[in-house]
Amino acid sequence: MKLKNKTILITGGSSGIGFELTRRLIALGNTVIITGRDVDKLHGAKSMLPQVHIIRSDVSDVAAIAALHAQVTSQFPALDVLINNAGIMRNLDLNDARHDVADITREIDINLSGPLRMVQQFLPHLKMQKDAAIINVSSGLAFIPFVSSPVYSATKAALHSYSQALRVQLRGSSVTVIELAPPGTETPLFREEFKEEVKDMKAMDVKVLAEHAIKGIEAGKLEIRPGLSNVLKLMSRLAPEFMLNQLAKSFRPTGV
């Protein structure tokens, strides 16, 4: 797929990986619409990228997804690429009894239920396009979990599985399903939430990640696994227990 003259919707596009993809895709001559929950961040993205179209929306809200669909398909009927990028990653020690039962699934609501609902809402429209794509942003942690972020890792493993199944179900249609599985990437979330755990870890520059993503999409790759993500995928087959223990070294339980 050539990423030029496409109309692209990116959830969580106002910062981090989503923003860098937005910047690159606009530079390639695409129409890009981004969503997010934080209006100030959306306007901040707009100030840096005047060509971007911004819409406040929340992927964990079913009504908001329906409203987004109505607005986007009306204003941008040529929409042919959906990038499910919105997500949160939390540092959670499950031994801590202070974690609220309702709150513990917040990453599921955003990272997993969000993409599933977005796909279900937008799929009929995408199937009417000549050459469309759904790009689900998972993680290298879809293959081996990061113990300090158990729920996040679980959502990405589920999104990986879902993307595989969706790809098979859409065979013969005009919609290609692509999975982008980033490794640890230099974003504010990565450094702030896991300051101690990743202090000695060298993460991938977000610009390098975006370059890998775009090259992979244009080359026709269905799973894009830059850097350490490719190692994690391989090790999940060859030595999963060893790799899990390596990633678990930074975890120090507080409630045992």
SVG drawing of the C-alpha trace seen along z (x, -y; Angstrom):
<svg xmlns="http://www.w3.org/2000/svg" viewBox="-24 -27 45 50">
<polyline fill="none" stroke="black" stroke-width="0.4" points="0.0,0.0 1.3,-3.4 0.7,-5.9 0.0,-8.9 -3.3,-10.6 -5.0,-8.5 -7.5,-9.7 -6.3,-8.4 -7.9,-8.4 -5.5,-8.0 -6.8,-7.5 -4.6,-9.0 -2.8,-11.0 -1.9,-14.1 1.3,-12.8 3.9,-10.1 3.8,-7.5 0.5,-8.7 1.7,-12.3 4.9,-11.2 2.9,-9.0 0.6,-11.9 3.6,-14.2 5.1,-11.7 1.8,-10.9 0.9,-14.5 4.3,-15.1 3.6,-12.2 0.5,-14.0 -2.2,-12.3 -5.3,-13.8 -5.0,-12.9 -7.7,-13.1 -6.6,-12.6 -8.6,-12.0 -7.9,-12.2 -9.6,-12.9 -7.5,-15.9 -8.6,-19.0 -5.5,-21.0 -3.2,-18.3 -5.3,-18.2 -5.0,-21.9 -1.3,-21.7 -0.9,-19.1 -2.9,-21.4 -0.6,-24.3 2.4,-22.3 0.7,-20.6 -1.8,-23.1 -2.9,-20.6 -4.2,-18.0 -7.9,-17.7 -8.7,-17.2 -11.8,-15.7 -12.2,-15.1 -13.3,-11.5 -12.8,-8.7 -12.3,-5.1 -13.6,-3.8 -17.0,-5.5 -19.4,-3.6 -21.5,-6.7 -18.4,-8.8 -17.3,-6.2 -20.7,-6.3 -20.6,-10.1 -17.0,-10.0 -18.1,-7.7 -21.0,-9.9 -18.8,-13.0 -15.8,-11.4 -17.7,-9.6 -19.7,-12.7 -16.8,-15.1 -14.2,-12.7 -16.1,-10.1 -12.8,-9.0 -11.6,-7.6 -9.7,-4.4 -7.2,-3.9 -7.9,-3.4 -5.0,-3.4 -5.9,-2.2 -3.2,-3.8 -4.9,-5.2 -3.7,-3.4 -2.6,-3.7 0.2,-1.8 0.2,-1.7 2.7,-0.5 0.6,1.9 1.6,4.1 -1.3,6.4 -0.3,7.2 -1.5,3.7 -5.0,4.0 -5.6,0.3 -6.3,1.0 -10.0,0.5 -11.8,3.5 -13.5,1.3 -10.3,-0.7 -8.1,2.4 -9.7,3.0 -9.2,-0.6 -6.5,0.5 -8.8,3.1 -11.5,0.5 -9.0,-1.7 -6.4,0.6 -8.6,3.6 -12.3,2.7 -11.5,-0.6 -9.9,0.9 -12.5,3.7 -15.3,1.2 -13.6,-1.2 -13.1,1.6 -16.7,2.8 -18.0,-0.7 -15.9,-1.7 -15.5,1.6 -18.6,1.3 -17.3,-2.0 -13.8,-0.8 -15.0,2.3 -16.6,-0.1 -13.2,-1.7 -11.0,-0.4 -7.8,0.1 -8.3,-0.2 -6.3,0.8 -6.8,1.3 -3.6,0.8 -3.6,2.0 -0.8,0.7 0.0,3.5 3.4,3.9 6.4,6.2 4.9,7.0 2.1,8.9 4.7,11.7 6.3,11.6 4.6,9.7 6.3,6.9 5.6,7.9 5.4,4.3 2.6,3.7 0.5,6.8 -2.9,5.5 -1.3,3.5 0.7,6.6 -2.5,8.7 -4.4,6.2 -1.6,6.2 -1.5,10.0 -5.3,10.0 -5.0,7.3 -2.4,9.4 -4.6,12.4 -7.6,10.4 -5.6,8.8 -4.6,12.3 -8.2,13.5 -9.6,10.3 -7.0,10.6 -8.2,14.1 -11.9,13.1 -11.2,10.1 -9.4,12.2 -10.9,11.4 -12.1,8.0 -10.5,4.6 -9.3,4.2 -5.8,5.2 -5.2,5.8 -1.7,4.7 -0.2,5.0 2.4,2.6 4.2,3.9 6.5,1.2 9.4,2.0 10.0,-0.3 9.8,-3.7 11.0,-7.1 7.8,-8.8 6.8,-10.7 4.6,-7.9 7.4,-5.3 9.8,-7.3 7.4,-8.8 5.4,-5.8 8.3,-3.4 11.1,-5.7 12.9,-3.1 12.2,0.0 13.5,-1.4 16.2,-3.8 19.0,-1.6 17.0,-0.7 17.7,-2.2 14.4,-2.7 13.8,-3.3 13.5,-6.9 9.9,-7.6 11.0,-9.0 12.9,-5.7 9.8,-3.8 7.5,-5.8 10.0,-5.3 9.9,-1.5 6.1,-1.6 5.7,-3.5 8.3,-1.5 6.8,1.7 3.2,0.7 4.4,-0.3 6.4,2.9 3.2,4.9 4.2,6.3 1.3,7.6 3.2,7.7 5.8,4.9 8.1,5.7 11.0,3.2 14.0,3.8 13.4,5.6 9.9,6.5 11.2,9.0 13.5,10.5 10.5,10.9 8.5,12.6 11.3,15.0 12.0,15.7 8.3,16.3 8.8,19.4 12.3,20.5 12.7,19.6 9.5,17.9 10.2,18.6 13.8,17.3 12.7,14.1 9.8,13.5 12.3,13.8 14.7,11.3 11.9,8.7 10.8,9.4 14.1,8.4 13.1,4.8 9.9,5.8 9.9,5.5 6.6,6.5 5.4,4.2 2.6,6.2 4.1,9.7"/>
</svg>
